[in-house]
């Protein structure tokens, strides 16, 4: 009988422990889980939490966060909404919230066409990236 394929859904704390290194025991466990999985599903909200914790909690620079996300996306066994995650990274690198880029992209995939937010800076940056965006009227 063959070995069963290991397919996991990674929570943000698994991704964080795998790269941050502030808890050696959990770091090793997380890295082992990720290495053993044939498929790692990383939902977009996990990337949103991941970025938020790295920005707010660990005060990591945007370039480092973007690079970490790209390492996950480039992994042979990771499945994610890559377009939404890349949209989030693009906005993050442009000074906005990762989540705003991912939300705008997924909203467009769901058939809507205009991002609406009270966050005027996010609206401006989204518009620079080709999204229709506005504040409430």
C-alpha positions, 0 to 999 in steps of 0.5 A, a space after each residue: 500500500 502506497 503512502 498517502 499524499 499529505 495535503 495541508 492548509 497552512 495557518 499564518 502562525 505556521 508560515 510565521 514560525 517557519 521564517 521568523 525564528 523566534 521560537 526554535 522548537 516551533 520553527 522546526 515543527 513548522 518547517 518540517 510540516 511544510 517540507 513534508 506536505 505535497 500540497 500546501 494550501 495558503 488562503 489569501 486571508 492567511 497571507 493578510 494575517 502574515 503580513 499584518 503580524 510582520 508589519 505590526 508585530 515584528 516591524 519587518 521591512 516591506 521588502 523583506 515581507 514581499 520576499 518572504 511571500 514570493 518564496 512561498 509562492 515560488 514553492 513547488 507545493 504551494 497553491 494560492 490565489 497567486 494573482 490576488 497575493 501578487 496584487 497585495 504585494 504590489 500594493 504593499 510595495 507601493 505603501 498601501 496595505 497588502 489586504 487592500 490589494 488582495 481584496 480589490 483583486 478578489 472582488 474583481 474576480 467575483 464580478 465587481 468593478 469598484 473598490 470602495 473605502 474610507 481609506 483615501 490613500 488606499 483608493 489613490 494607490 489602487 487607482 494608480 494600479 489600474 483599479 476602479 476605486 473611490 471613497 463613499 459618496 
